[in-house]
């Protein structure tokens, strides 16, 4: 039985069956395997030249690169309801709308680059496309958008903490995401170290 930290997405039995290493019995063992896979995925991402980040194909491919050595369903949209996220049948539609919005915002300078990345991250987590790994995937792809598309520095999401473990930093992160669900981004901006310009 795998225990989950607060705010993590529990897996259904058939999703847990998708783990490629049947000897896994604890969250710590699973985290260790996932972290190794994520490091390889980050290596692949750093070598990727001019990827089409704002495409469904890339969103799925990145998730598979980050988690595909651990989970058989990596890179595949979830088909079940969760404690967070849109209806599973709406995932592709909502993702397409999000990617189109981000493209428009970049093209029209709707928001500063950091704000676009933070809003992208939040909405991707809100959609929750995959059975698990959504927060980590969303933070990584938001940083890829910043560094590879907008030529800015990545965000220090962790702030010296492991966001997979329950901590003050994780609680601040979850509270900020929940506030953003209600269209209040102030906590998430502060969490990411970004302070928006006041409106004129």
N, C-alpha and C positions, 0 to 999 in steps of 0.2 A: 504494500500500500504506500503510495507516494503522497507525502504531505506537501501542501502548497502554502507559500507566504501570502499574507493579506493582499488582495487585489490581483493575484495570479489567476489564470484561467484554468479551472479543473478540466482534466481530460476524461472523455467517456471511455468505457472499457475497450471498445473497438479501436479507439485512437491510441490507448496505451499499448494495445497489441501491435501497433505500428512501430514500436521501438526495435531497432535492429540488433540490440544486445540484450538477450533474454536473461542475463545474470543480474541486470539492474534491479535493485530492490529499494534504494533510498534516493531521496532528492539530491543528496550530496554527490552520489555516484553519477546521477543523471546530469547535474550541473557541470561536473568535471568533463564528461564526454561532450556536452554541448559547447562548453567554452573552448575546447580544442578544435571543434568543428568551426566555431565562429572565427577563430584565429585564421584558419585556412580560408574561410570565406572572405575575410578582410584582406588577405593577401591577394586573392583573385580580384577583389574590387579595386585594390590599389594598382593592379596591372591593367585594368580595363581602360581602354582609351576611348573617349567620347561615347560612352554608353548612352542609350536612349532611356534615361532614368524615368522619364514621365510616360512610360508605356506599361501596360499590364504585363507584357512579356518580361520586362526587366524586374518589375515588382515580384513576380513569381520566381524568376531565375535567382534573384538575390536571396530570397528565403530558402530556396533549395540549396544554394551554395553555403549558407550559414548553418543549416540544420539537416541537410540531406544525408550525411553520414550517420546520423543518429535516428532519424525518423523516416519511415517509408512514405509518409504523406507530405513531407516537406515540399513546398512550392505549389501545393494543391489547396484550393479554397475549401474551407470547412463546409460541411453539409448539415451540421447540427446547430441548434440554438445554444447560446452560452449565457453566462451571467453578465456579459457585456457584448456590445456589437449589434449591427443591423441584422435583420432577418437574412438567413443564409442565401435565399433566392435573390436578395437585393445586392449582394456583394459586388458582382461585376458591374452593375449599373452605377452604384454609389462610387466605386473606385474610378470608373470612367469620368464621372462628373468631377471628382476631386482632381484627377490628373489634368482635365481640361481647365479647371479653375486655376491651378498652379501655373500652367502654361500662360494663361491670360494675365495673371498677376505679374509674372516675370516680364512678359512682353510689354506691359503697360505701366510698369513701375508702381503698381497699386500699393505695395508695402515695401519697406526696406528688406533686403535679402534675409536677414536673421529672422524677421517676423514671418516671412513667407515659409521658411524652414520649420519654425515652431508651429505654425498653423497646419502645415502639411503633416507634421508628426502627429499632432493631436487628432486630426480628422482620420488619419490612417489607423490610429489606435482605436478610435471610435467605431470605424467600420469593422475592425477586427477580422481581417480576411481569412486568417489561418487558424487551425485548431490550437496552436500555441506559438510562443516566440514573437508575438506581435509587437510588444513594447521594444524589445531589442532590435527587431527588424526595422521598426519605424524610426528609432533613434539613428540607426546606421544609415538608412536611406535618406533621412533628412540631412545628415552630415554630408553624404555624397552629393546631394543637390547643392549644398552650400559650396563645397570644395571644387566639384567638377563642372558645375554649370555656372554658378555665380561667382566663382573664384574668391571665396571668402574662407575664413578660418572655421573649423568645426566647433560645435558647442560642447562645453564640458558638462555633459548631462550628469555624470556620476558624482562630481565634486569630491572625489577621494573615497567614495563609498562603493560598495557592491550593491547595485540597485536590485539584484535578485534576492538579497537578504533583507529581512525586516529591519529597518533602521529609521532614525529620524528623517534621513534624506529620502527614503522610499515613501514614508508617510507624506512628506511634503509633495513628492512627485504625484502620488495618487490623489491627494487633495486638490492639487493644481489641475490635474486632468478632469476631475469631477466638476470643478468650477468652470473650466473651459467648455464642458458639455452644456453648460447653461450660458454660453457666450461671454463669460468673464475670463479673459485671458491674462489678467494682471498677475495672478499667482504663477502661471506657467512662464510668463515672460521673466518674472523675477527669478524663478527657479533656474532658468536657462542663462541668467546673467544678462538679459536684454531689457533695456528700458526704452520704450517707444517714445517718440517725440510727441509732445502735447499737441492736440489739434488747435489750429488757429481759430 
